[in-house]
Amino acid sequence: MASWLRSCASALRRLPRRGIEEFWQGGVRDPLINAAQKQEWAKSGDPWPAVLLRQKSFEDMHKLWYVLLKEKNFLLAEQHEARQNRVRWKHHGRLKKVKLSMKRILTVLTRREIHQQVLRSKEMLLQQTQREELETQRFQLEESMKGLRWKIRRAEPRDSMATQAWKATLQKYEAWLPTSMHALACASWGLGGSRAFAEGAGAIEKRHHAAAFT
């Protein structure tokens, strides 16, 4: 019997490695280890807790998922063989721990994806708010320019200090209008750029109020 086992072991060593042998290495069907080693390797720890899985990256959980999937297939192969031979299989708790760990990985990944979707929704809402503010500021700028042009046309025969102030303010508005359009285009594409225009529009608004009281 011992010589037959040694011949089987030597034959297994000569077989080409295709990965299928990992379904019985270290298990009850492995002819290369004795019963004591099989009993020792059959011991397992606790399932992976969710608090530790949350600290891992997606790549680490991806690798851990396939390790657990390999262990699950290994245990299912042993369970199927035990059913075929009508013998009692003793590792139901080990299989339950593996399935529980895989379920927790899916739960952690699902909650992480939900969190990412919430963050993306908040970012989209912020961009939409900034775009609306930019559109409002651009509209107010264009309306102010129309009002200044009308005042300048009405006072065209005379060249008073008020007319000169209106013309200077109009020139500043016209210089800021391309900046506002560029900022609005950047905000529409989610590239930012509203901060510079907001500061410039605020400064223009202050100058406009100062010019209106002159």
Kinemage of the C-alpha trace (Angstrom):
@kinemage 1
@onewidth
@group {chain A} dominant
@subgroup {mainchain}
@vectorlist {calphas} color= white
{ca met a 1} P 0.000 0.000 0.000
{ca ala a 2} L 2.808 2.393 0.873
{ca ser a 3} L 4.633 1.617 -2.366
{ca trp a 4} L 1.427 2.263 -4.309
{ca leu a 5} L 1.000 5.638 -2.618
{ca arg a 6} L 4.626 6.516 -3.403
{ca ser a 7} L 4.147 5.576 -7.032
{ca cys a 8} L 0.993 7.694 -7.193
{ca ala a 9} L 2.822 10.622 -5.629
{ca ser a 10} L 5.702 10.333 -8.097
{ca ala a 11} L 3.220 10.123 -10.965
{ca leu a 12} L 1.473 13.257 -9.725
{ca arg a 13} L 4.795 15.112 -9.624
{ca arg a 14} L 5.412 14.227 -13.268
{ca leu a 15} L 2.017 15.550 -14.387
{ca pro a 16} L 2.024 18.951 -16.113
{ca arg a 17} L 0.851 21.855 -13.943
{ca arg a 18} L -2.497 23.192 -15.155
{ca gly a 19} L -3.930 24.518 -11.874
{ca ile a 20} L -6.614 21.845 -11.532
{ca glu a 21} L -4.554 20.062 -8.890
{ca glu a 22} L -5.175 22.979 -6.507
{ca phe a 23} L -8.716 21.672 -6.029
{ca trp a 24} L -7.399 18.821 -3.873
{ca gln a 25} L -4.005 20.028 -2.570
{ca gly a 26} L -4.179 20.245 1.206
{ca gly a 27} L -7.583 18.564 1.384
{ca val a 28} L -8.839 15.115 2.200
{ca arg a 29} L -8.060 13.915 -1.331
{ca asp a 30} L -4.416 14.988 -1.324
{ca pro a 31} L -2.219 11.854 -1.391
{ca leu a 32} L 0.954 13.821 -0.567
{ca ile a 33} L 0.100 14.658 3.054
{ca asn a 34} L -0.799 12.464 6.000
{ca ala a 35} L -3.952 12.508 8.100
{ca ala a 36} L -2.438 14.677 10.843
{ca gln a 37} L -1.511 17.393 8.365
{ca lys a 38} L -4.963 17.223 6.785
{ca gln a 39} L -6.558 17.657 10.201
{ca glu a 40} L -4.277 20.595 10.996
{ca trp a 41} L -4.829 22.369 7.671
{ca ala a 42} L -8.591 21.917 7.968
{ca lys a 43} L -8.674 24.407 10.856
{ca ser a 44} L -9.908 27.865 9.922
{ca gly a 45} L -10.228 31.233 11.619
{ca asp a 46} L -13.075 33.696 11.745
{ca pro a 47} L -14.646 35.185 8.612
{ca trp a 48} L -13.398 38.541 7.391
{ca pro a 49} L -15.092 41.332 9.403
{ca ala a 50} L -16.571 44.266 7.487
{ca val a 51} L -14.571 46.784 9.538
{ca leu a 52} L -11.313 45.394 8.092
{ca leu a 53} L -12.701 45.089 4.568
{ca arg a 54} L -13.623 48.798 4.559
{ca gln a 55} L -9.947 49.672 5.013
{ca lys a 56} L -8.887 47.740 1.901
{ca ser a 57} L -8.689 49.099 -1.623
{ca phe a 58} L -10.682 47.758 -4.536
{ca glu a 59} L -7.657 45.853 -5.864
{ca asp a 60} L -7.052 44.143 -2.505
{ca met a 61} L -10.698 43.116 -2.191
{ca his a 62} L -10.637 41.903 -5.791
{ca lys a 63} L -7.692 39.613 -4.973
{ca leu a 64} L -9.310 38.481 -1.724
{ca trp a 65} L -12.546 37.711 -3.576
{ca tyr a 66} L -10.761 35.287 -5.910
{ca val a 67} L -8.901 33.679 -3.011
{ca leu a 68} L -12.235 33.061 -1.303
{ca leu a 69} L -13.801 31.886 -4.565
{ca lys a 70} L -10.988 29.372 -4.986
{ca glu a 71} L -11.471 28.185 -1.394
{ca lys a 72} L -15.218 27.921 -1.941
{ca asn a 73} L -14.768 25.762 -5.046
{ca phe a 74} L -12.233 23.646 -3.174
{ca leu a 75} L -14.698 22.994 -0.336
{ca leu a 76} L -17.604 22.384 -2.700
{ca ala a 77} L -15.519 19.784 -4.548
{ca glu a 78} L -14.832 17.999 -1.253
{ca gln a 79} L -18.511 18.213 -0.298
{ca his a 80} L -19.550 16.744 -3.645
{ca glu a 81} L -17.105 13.876 -3.272
{ca ala a 82} L -18.376 13.181 0.251
{ca arg a 83} L -21.942 13.001 -1.030
{ca gln a 84} L -20.927 10.640 -3.813
{ca asn a 85} L -19.134 8.353 -1.351
{ca arg a 86} L -21.963 8.758 1.195
{ca val a 87} L -19.625 9.818 3.971
{ca arg a 88} L -20.025 12.614 6.488
{ca trp a 89} L -18.386 15.904 5.522
{ca lys a 90} L -17.031 17.881 8.472
{ca his a 91} L -16.311 21.350 7.039
{ca his a 92} L -19.740 22.963 6.802
{ca gly a 93} L -18.640 25.729 9.178
{ca arg a 94} L -15.588 26.467 7.063
{ca leu a 95} L -17.722 26.800 3.921
{ca lys a 96} L -20.151 29.049 5.792
{ca lys a 97} L -17.297 31.357 6.840
{ca val a 98} L -16.083 31.623 3.251
{ca lys a 99} L -19.556 32.486 1.971
{ca leu a 100} L -20.027 35.036 4.748
{ca ser a 101} L -16.720 36.721 3.886
{ca met a 102} L -17.713 36.924 0.195
{ca lys a 103} L -21.092 38.372 1.148
{ca arg a 104} L -19.398 41.050 3.272
{ca ile a 105} L -17.075 41.976 0.406
{ca leu a 106} L -20.094 42.535 -1.841
{ca thr a 107} L -21.777 44.608 0.883
{ca val a 108} L -18.713 46.816 1.376
{ca leu a 109} L -18.283 47.343 -2.380
{ca thr a 110} L -21.981 48.141 -2.820
{ca arg a 111} L -21.979 50.720 -0.034
{ca arg a 112} L -18.765 52.233 -1.373
{ca glu a 113} L -20.332 52.581 -4.825
{ca ile a 114} L -23.441 54.202 -3.310
{ca his a 115} L -21.202 56.649 -1.463
{ca gln a 116} L -19.344 57.487 -4.694
{ca gln a 117} L -22.644 58.081 -6.490
{ca val a 118} L -23.762 60.452 -3.715
{ca leu a 119} L -20.499 62.389 -4.000
{ca arg a 120} L -20.879 62.603 -7.785
{ca ser a 121} L -24.471 63.828 -7.364
{ca lys a 122} L -23.341 66.522 -4.930
{ca glu a 123} L -20.615 67.601 -7.346
{ca met a 124} L -23.101 67.795 -10.218
{ca leu a 125} L -25.494 69.829 -8.054
{ca leu a 126} L -22.688 72.236 -7.123
{ca gln a 127} L -21.723 72.650 -10.787
{ca gln a 128} L -25.349 73.297 -11.701
{ca thr a 129} L -25.628 75.959 -8.970
{ca gln a 130} L -22.436 77.655 -10.139
{ca arg a 131} L -23.636 77.601 -13.743
{ca glu a 132} L -26.934 79.226 -12.764
{ca glu a 133} L -25.099 81.911 -10.785
{ca leu a 134} L -22.847 82.599 -13.764
{ca glu a 135} L -25.825 82.867 -16.100
{ca thr a 136} L -27.497 85.314 -13.710
{ca gln a 137} L -24.340 87.412 -13.461
{ca arg a 138} L -23.905 87.419 -17.235
{ca phe a 139} L -27.514 88.524 -17.687
{ca gln a 140} L -27.081 91.339 -15.154
{ca leu a 141} L -23.862 92.397 -16.895
{ca glu a 142} L -25.552 92.562 -20.305
{ca glu a 143} L -28.508 94.482 -18.880
{ca ser a 144} L -26.154 96.962 -17.228
{ca met a 145} L -24.346 97.435 -20.545
{ca lys a 146} L -27.652 98.129 -22.313
{ca gly a 147} L -28.572 100.702 -19.679
{ca leu a 148} L -25.230 102.442 -19.996
{ca arg a 149} L -25.456 102.562 -23.807
{ca trp a 150} L -28.911 104.079 -23.566
{ca lys a 151} L -27.672 106.751 -21.134
{ca ile a 152} L -24.700 107.548 -23.368
{ca arg a 153} L -26.918 107.873 -26.464
{ca arg a 154} L -29.340 110.111 -24.606
{ca ala a 155} L -26.548 112.409 -23.429
{ca glu a 156} L -24.584 112.211 -26.691
{ca pro a 157} L -24.564 115.906 -27.650
{ca arg a 158} L -22.972 116.793 -24.320
{ca asp a 159} L -19.699 115.459 -22.959
{ca ser a 160} L -20.102 115.746 -19.219
{ca met a 161} L -18.254 114.003 -16.423
{ca ala a 162} L -21.176 111.592 -15.983
{ca thr a 163} L -20.983 110.642 -19.663
{ca gln a 164} L -17.251 109.999 -19.385
{ca ala a 165} L -17.828 107.837 -16.287
{ca trp a 166} L -20.537 105.862 -18.106
{ca lys a 167} L -18.207 105.288 -21.081
{ca ala a 168} L -15.384 104.128 -18.812
{ca thr a 169} L -17.702 101.749 -16.992
{ca leu a 170} L -19.060 100.453 -20.308
{ca gln a 171} L -15.539 99.742 -21.533
{ca lys a 172} L -14.811 97.765 -18.365
{ca tyr a 173} L -18.054 95.815 -18.804
{ca glu a 174} L -17.180 95.039 -22.414
{ca ala a 175} L -13.731 93.850 -21.310
{ca trp a 176} L -15.279 91.546 -18.719
{ca leu a 177} L -17.954 90.088 -20.988
{ca pro a 178} L -15.624 87.581 -22.804
{ca thr a 179} L -14.331 86.503 -19.391
{ca ser a 180} L -17.869 85.825 -18.228
{ca met a 181} L -18.660 83.820 -21.362
{ca his a 182} L -15.485 81.769 -20.934
{ca ala a 183} L -16.272 81.107 -17.266
{ca leu a 184} L -19.806 80.058 -18.192
{ca ala a 185} L -18.477 77.657 -20.845
{ca cys a 186} L -16.009 76.163 -18.349
{ca ala a 187} L -18.767 75.723 -15.773
{ca ser a 188} L -20.995 74.040 -18.370
{ca trp a 189} L -18.243 71.501 -19.065
{ca gly a 190} L -17.445 71.101 -15.357
{ca leu a 191} L -13.997 72.696 -15.653
{ca gly a 192} L -14.461 75.414 -13.023
{ca gly a 193} L -13.507 78.976 -13.756
{ca ser a 194} L -16.444 80.628 -12.026
{ca arg a 195} L -14.348 82.013 -9.210
{ca ala a 196} L -12.455 84.527 -11.342
{ca phe a 197} L -15.599 85.732 -13.028
{ca ala a 198} L -17.456 86.027 -9.724
{ca glu a 199} L -14.705 88.210 -8.314
{ca gly a 200} L -14.571 90.284 -11.486
{ca ala a 201} L -18.338 90.639 -11.637
{ca gly a 202} L -18.416 91.777 -8.011
{ca ala a 203} L -15.790 94.417 -8.710
{ca ile a 204} L -17.667 95.549 -11.807
{ca glu a 205} L -20.900 95.788 -9.860
{ca lys a 206} L -19.235 98.023 -7.287
{ca arg a 207} L -17.819 100.260 -10.021
{ca his a 208} L -21.218 100.365 -11.699
{ca his a 209} L -22.916 101.562 -8.500
{ca ala a 210} L -20.178 104.133 -7.985
{ca ala a 211} L -20.590 105.389 -11.548
{ca ala a 212} L -24.357 105.513 -11.252
{ca phe a 213} L -24.189 107.970 -8.357
{ca thr a 214} L -21.750 110.290 -10.149
